Amino acid sequence: MSDFSGMEELLQDFLVEAGDLLSDVDNKLVDLERSADDVGLLNEIFRGFHTIKGGAGFLAASELVTLCHLTENLFDKLRNGELEVTPEIMDVILAATGAVRDMFGYLEQATQPPAADDALIASLKQALAGELVLATGASVDAAPAEAAASAASDGGPDWNQMYQVVVGTAAPTVEPSPPATTPAPQPANPPEEVIKAAIGRRASDKPGYGGPTGRRDSEKARDNSIRVDTTRLDQVLNLSGEIGLTKNRLNALRSQILNGDNDNDTLHSLDVAVSQLDLLVSDLQNAVMKTRMQPIGRLFQKYPRIARDLARNLGKDVELALAGEDTEIDKTMIEDLSDPIIHLIRNAVDHGVEGNEERKANGKSLKSTLRLEARQEGDHIIIIVADDGRGMNAEKLRASAVSKGLITDEEANTMDERQSYNLVFLPGFSTAGEVSAVSGRGVGMDVVRTNIQKLNGAIDIKSVAGQGTTFIISLPLTLAILPVLLVRLGDQPLAVPLSMVREILPIEAEKVQEVGGRATMVVRGEVLPIVPLAKLLGWPQEHQPEYGVLMQTAEHSFILAIDSFAGREDAVIKSLDDFRPEGVAGVTTLSNGQIVLILDMKELLGSPGERHGVSRATLIKRERLAA
């Protein structure tokens, strides 16, 4: 039974508002580490946390109120100058905000959260008393000996428990000291390895796995709610009213025509009403689509904390700069983008950004800048993750892929730089010397590309040795409507994404050449393979295709051979949840009522035997590694 019976609406409102506030507090805390004297920033953090505490009070979530109250008191002392911002105090504060977020997970299940761990409460009280010891060994207050003695006499906080609060598992074991006749007092401050490991595990979330993670189990449930600006809702209502009036007009005209009144004026009025209805429905469709659009800043706001924690664990100084936070994206994409972007950020901090000594030797600033940017280009959203690190070495990437059996020497020798960079997306590819909690298993980037492609998007890489690497993600504005080109095999129409289509050209027998056992055509000096659509689908090919569609993906260009065309449409996609054949993204209904399959070209091209330029032996190796 719910602990919040009769308060469900209030609880949901609190979770939405408090979640945004907490993310904002986390980001401002990252900024505070770099601007410790910014009183205005401290005041904003204090107010945000005070609001969270107030909402928790309305819900009678007493344990959440207790934790918020202690943390708020610490913010108050910081802003009043009674305490100074130190890395140790920031670690404890961030551990507290993490615990608050964990309590939100209980509230999402309509359950009162349990008390915060004793170790965390003890550390907050120590920070309030000025008893946390600095990394240099000097105490914050003037009586370090008394503080240490007091902590020792009380047993001090259990830092192994504190670690469990922060990361959800036991701290790394340390070789035990030889037994003594008298138990040694527990230190008043956390061992450095516990704090560093806690930060690292919070950033990577799952031990020993390099794939996209970052969300706790309690956060994996998809949020089906959405915030809509009332102006947009008013527009939808107004258009609905206009459509209702037009419908009444059409009904009246229908009655006139059925009664024999079918003169030119009546037919003209019918034509005008139908045209008006067409415009209104189009406007309504666009207006409804806009209600699904959300600022991408709501996705971006959690990343500065993740970058900060990981960089601190790795001993690097990395600042995450955000741009284009007001860019709007389909709400259904936001959660699916979360993990890929987390992995790209972690990959940049771990692999892209050099260590301090290497940056100093190369004449670079010790502070590295990681840029996360979003912008709209036409009917696509572009997301950029760029670092100013060491960049990629195409030769090293090819050598690593060959050594792991992912490609052959022959394939490596024919690859240009772009193709070499794309090797990082192969299953099992990694240049890491050893497996860590952050990376090294060669599964992360493959999952990143797979998730992006599921959103009908593409990812590309640009890199300059010694200057940095840029990942460019291109996504459609919305997944609900997909511009498609209707093609035919015999009498059967099929839809392919228009975003992949570059041009349409005839297939003339005299221009078809056989290269390496495959039919090809030369288009503007480039030799392109001809891929019959019937072969991709496994259908019998009754006669030679007459037309070709020049299509382009991130990996390659090719000519899709078809029989004829049926035009272009903006398809409203209907997913096939219960049964989805391989290579089918969904279905749509044409204006004549016919149901048409929308093809997933990337999946069709990824089927065995149709991966262009890759040997069968390489396919077998890749499939074995992927399994």
Residue pairs with C-beta under 8 A, 6 or more apart in sequence:
2 8
2 110
2 111
3 110
3 111
3 112
4 10
4 11
4 59
4 107
4 110
7 59
8 110
10 58
10 59
11 59
11 107
11 110
12 225
14 55
14 56
14 58
14 59
14 107
15 104
15 107
15 108
16 225
16 227
17 51
17 55
18 51
18 52
18 55
18 56
18 104
19 104
20 298
20 301
21 48
21 49
21 51
21 52
22 48
22 52
22 97
22 100
22 101
22 104
23 301
23 302
23 305
24 48
24 301
25 45
25 48
25 49
25 52
25 97
26 94
26 97
26 301
26 302
26 304
26 305
27 301
27 304
27 305
28 41
28 44
28 45
28 48
29 45
29 90
29 93
29 94
29 97
29 305
30 304
30 305
30 307
30 308
30 320
31 38
31 41
31 304
32 38
32 41
32 42
32 45
32 85
32 90
33 85
33 87
33 90
33 308
34 319
35 41
36 84
36 85
39 79
42 75
42 78
42 79
43 79
45 75
46 72
46 75
46 76
46 79
49 68
49 71
49 72
49 75
50 72
52 68
52 100
53 64
53 65
53 68
53 69
53 72
56 64
56 65
56 68
57 65
59 107
61 103
61 107
61 112
61 113
62 112
63 103
63 112
63 113
63 114
63 115
63 116
64 100
64 103
64 107
64 113
66 115
66 116
66 121
67 96
67 99
67 100
67 103
67 116
67 120
67 121
68 100
70 96
70 121
70 124
70 125
70 128
71 93
71 96
71 97
71 100
71 124
73 128
74 83
74 89
74 92
74 93
74 124
74 127
74 128
75 93
77 83
77 128
78 84
78 85
78 89
83 89
83 127
83 130
83 140
84 140
86 132
86 134
86 140
87 135
87 312
88 127
88 132
88 133
88 134
88 135
88 189
88 195
89 127
89 132
89 140
91 190
91 195
91 198
91 199
92 120
92 123
92 124
92 127
92 132
93 127
94 199
94 305
94 309
95 120
95 123
95 162
95 165
95 166
95 198
96 116
96 120
96 124
98 165
98 166
98 202
99 116
99 117
99 120
99 165
99 166
102 113
102 216
102 218
103 113
103 116
105 216
105 218
105 219
106 112
106 113
106 114
106 218
107 113
108 218
108 221
109 218
116 165
117 161
117 162
117 164
117 165
118 157
118 158
118 161
119 157
119 158
119 159
119 161
119 162
119 165
120 157
120 162
120 165
122 156
122 157
123 132
123 157
123 162
123 190
126 132
126 147
126 151
126 157
126 188
126 189
129 141
129 147
130 139
130 140
130 141
130 147
131 139
131 140
131 141
131 147
131 148
131 150
131 151
131 188
132 139
132 140
132 189
133 139
133 140
133 144
133 148
133 188
133 189
134 140
135 192
138 144
139 147
139 148
141 147
147 188
148 188
150 188
151 157
151 186
151 187
151 188
152 185
152 186
152 188
153 185
155 185
155 186
156 185
156 186
156 187
156 188
157 186
157 188
157 190
158 186
159 171
159 186
159 187
159 190
159 191
159 194
160 170
160 171
160 194
162 190
162 194
162 198
163 169
163 170
163 171
163 194
163 197
163 198
164 170
164 171
166 198
166 199
166 201
166 202
167 197
167 198
167 201
167 202
168 216
169 201
169 207
171 193
171 194
171 197
171 198
172 193
172 194
172 197
174 191
174 193
177 184
196 312
196 313
197 313
199 309
199 310
199 312
199 313
200 309
200 310
200 313
200 314
200 437
200 438
201 207
201 437
202 309
203 306
203 309
203 310
203 313
203 346
203 438
204 213
204 310
204 346
204 437
204 438
205 213
205 214
205 215
205 216
206 213
207 437
208 435
208 436
208 437
208 441
209 437
209 441
209 443
210 343
210 430
210 435
210 438
210 439
210 440
210 441
210 442
210 443
210 444
211 343
211 441
211 443
211 444
211 447
212 339
212 340
212 342
212 343
212 444
212 447
212 448
212 451
213 339
213 342
213 343
214 306
214 338
214 339
214 342
214 343
215 338
215 339
222 335
223 335
226 291
226 292
226 294
226 331
227 294
228 291
232 287
232 290
232 291
233 291
235 287
236 284
236 287
236 288
236 291
239 280
239 283
239 284
239 287
240 284
242 280
243 277
243 280
243 281
243 284
246 273
246 276
246 277
246 280
247 277
249 269
249 273
250 270
250 273
250 274
250 277
253 266
253 269
253 270
253 273
256 262
256 266
257 266
257 270
285 481
289 478
289 480
289 481
292 330
292 331
292 332
292 478
292 480
293 328
293 329
293 330
293 331
293 477
293 478
294 328
294 329
294 330
294 331
294 334
295 325
295 326
295 327
295 328
296 324
296 325
296 327
296 328
296 329
296 334
296 374
296 381
296 383
297 322
297 325
297 326
298 334
299 329
299 334
299 337
299 338
299 341
300 322
300 325
300 372
300 374
301 325
303 320
303 322
303 341
303 342
303 345
303 372
304 320
304 322
306 342
306 345
306 346
307 318
307 320
307 345
307 349
307 370
308 318
308 320
310 318
310 345
310 346
310 349
310 350
310 438
311 317
311 318
311 349
311 353
314 349
314 350
314 438
315 355
315 356
316 349
316 353
316 355
316 356
316 368
317 356
317 366
317 367
317 368
318 349
318 353
318 367
318 368
318 369
318 370
319 367
319 368
319 369
319 370
320 345
320 370
320 371
320 372
321 369
321 370
321 371
321 372
322 372
322 373
323 371
323 372
323 373
323 374
324 373
324 374
324 375
325 374
327 374
327 375
327 376
327 381
328 376
329 337
329 374
329 381
329 475
329 477
330 477
330 478
330 479
330 480
332 479
332 480
333 455
333 475
333 479
336 451
336 454
336 455
337 383
337 451
337 455
337 475
339 447
339 451
340 447
340 448
340 451
340 452
340 473
341 372
341 383
341 385
343 444
343 445
343 447
343 448
344 385
344 448
344 471
345 370
345 372
345 385
346 438
346 439
347 439
347 444
347 445
348 370
348 385
348 387
348 389
348 469
349 370
349 387
350 436
350 438
350 439
351 389
351 431
351 432
351 439
352 370
352 387
352 389
352 390
352 391
352 468
352 469
353 359
353 368
353 370
353 387
353 388
353 389
353 390
354 362
354 364
354 368
354 389
354 390
356 366
358 390
359 365
359 366
359 368
360 366
362 466
364 388
368 387
368 388
368 389
369 387
369 388
370 385
370 386
370 387
370 388
371 384
371 385
371 386
371 387
372 383
372 384
372 385
373 383
373 384
373 386
374 381
374 382
374 383
374 384
375 381
375 382
376 382
376 477
379 476
379 477
379 483
380 474
380 475
380 476
380 477
380 499
381 474
381 475
381 476
381 477
382 472
382 473
382 474
382 475
383 472
383 473
383 475
384 470
384 471
384 472
384 473
385 470
385 471
385 473
386 468
386 469
386 470
386 471
387 468
387 469
387 470
388 467
388 468
389 468
389 469
390 465
390 466
390 468
391 463
391 464
391 465
391 466
391 467
391 468
391 469
392 420
392 421
392 424
392 461
392 463
392 465
392 469
393 465
394 415
394 417
394 420
394 421
395 420
396 431
397 420
397 421
397 423
397 424
397 431
398 407
398 412
398 415
398 420
398 423
399 412
400 423
400 429
400 430
400 431
401 407
401 412
401 423
401 426
401 429
402 408
402 409
402 412
404 428
404 429
404 442
404 625
405 621
405 625
406 423
406 426
406 428
406 429
406 618
406 621
406 622
406 625
407 415
407 423
407 426
407 614
407 618
408 615
408 617
408 618
411 613
411 614
411 615
411 618
414 613
415 423
418 460
418 461
421 461
421 462
421 463
422 461
422 554
422 555
423 429
424 445
424 461
425 445
425 446
425 448
425 449
425 459
426 446
426 622
427 442
427 443
427 446
427 622
427 625
427 626
428 442
428 443
428 446
428 622
428 625
428 626
429 442
429 445
429 446
430 439
430 440
430 441
430 442
432 439
432 440
433 440
434 440
435 441
446 626
448 459
449 459
452 458
452 459
452 473
452 475
453 602
455 475
455 476
455 479
456 475
456 476
456 479
456 482
456 497
456 499
456 585
457 473
457 474
457 475
457 476
458 473
458 474
458 553
458 554
459 471
459 472
459 473
459 474
459 554
460 471
460 472
460 474
460 554
461 469
461 470
461 471
461 472
462 469
462 470
462 472
463 469
463 470
476 482
476 499
479 573
480 572
480 573
481 570
481 571
481 572
481 573
482 497
482 498
482 570
482 571
482 573
482 588
482 598
483 497
483 498
483 499
483 568
483 569
483 570
483 571
484 495
484 496
484 497
484 498
484 568
484 569
484 570
484 571
484 588
484 598
485 495
485 496
485 497
485 498
485 501
485 549
485 565
485 568
486 493
486 494
486 495
486 565
486 566
486 567
486 568
486 569
486 590
486 596
487 493
487 494
487 495
487 496
487 533
487 549
487 560
487 562
487 563
487 564
487 565
487 566
488 494
488 562
488 563
488 564
488 565
488 566
489 533
489 534
489 537
489 539
489 562
489 563
490 542
490 563
493 566
493 590
493 594
493 596
494 533
494 596
494 597
494 599
495 569
495 571
495 588
495 596
495 597
495 598
495 599
496 549
496 551
496 560
496 598
496 599
496 601
497 598
497 599
497 601
498 568
500 551
500 552
500 553
500 601
501 549
501 550
501 551
502 550
502 551
502 552
502 557
503 549
503 550
504 547
504 548
504 549
504 550
504 565
505 523
505 547
505 548
505 550
505 559
506 546
506 547
506 548
507 521
507 530
507 544
507 545
507 546
507 547
507 548
507 559
507 561
509 544
511 521
511 522
512 519
512 520
512 521
512 530
513 519
513 520
513 521
513 522
513 527
514 520
515 527
518 529
518 530
519 529
519 530
520 527
520 528
520 529
520 530
521 527
521 528
521 530
521 548
521 559
522 528
523 550
523 559
526 557
528 550
528 557
528 558
528 559
529 558
529 559
529 612
530 548
530 558
530 559
530 561
531 558
531 559
531 560
531 561
531 605
531 610
532 541
532 545
532 561
533 545
533 560
533 561
533 562
534 540
534 541
534 545
534 561
535 541
535 610
536 583
536 604
536 605
536 607
536 610
537 583
537 604
543 563
545 561
545 562
545 563
546 563
546 564
547 561
547 562
547 563
547 564
547 565
548 559
548 560
548 561
548 562
549 559
549 560
549 562
550 557
550 558
550 559
551 557
551 558
551 559
551 560
551 601
553 601
553 602
553 605
555 612
556 612
556 613
558 605
558 612
560 601
569 588
569 590
569 591
571 588
571 596
571 598
572 588
572 589
573 585
573 586
573 587
573 588
573 598
574 586
574 587
574 588
574 589
575 586
576 584
576 586
576 587
582 603
582 604
582 607
583 599
583 600
583 601
583 603
583 604
583 607
584 597
584 598
584 599
584 600
585 598
585 599
585 600
585 603
586 598
587 595
587 596
587 597
587 598
588 595
588 596
588 598
589 595
589 596
590 596
604 610
605 611
605 612
608 619
608 623
609 616
609 619
611 619
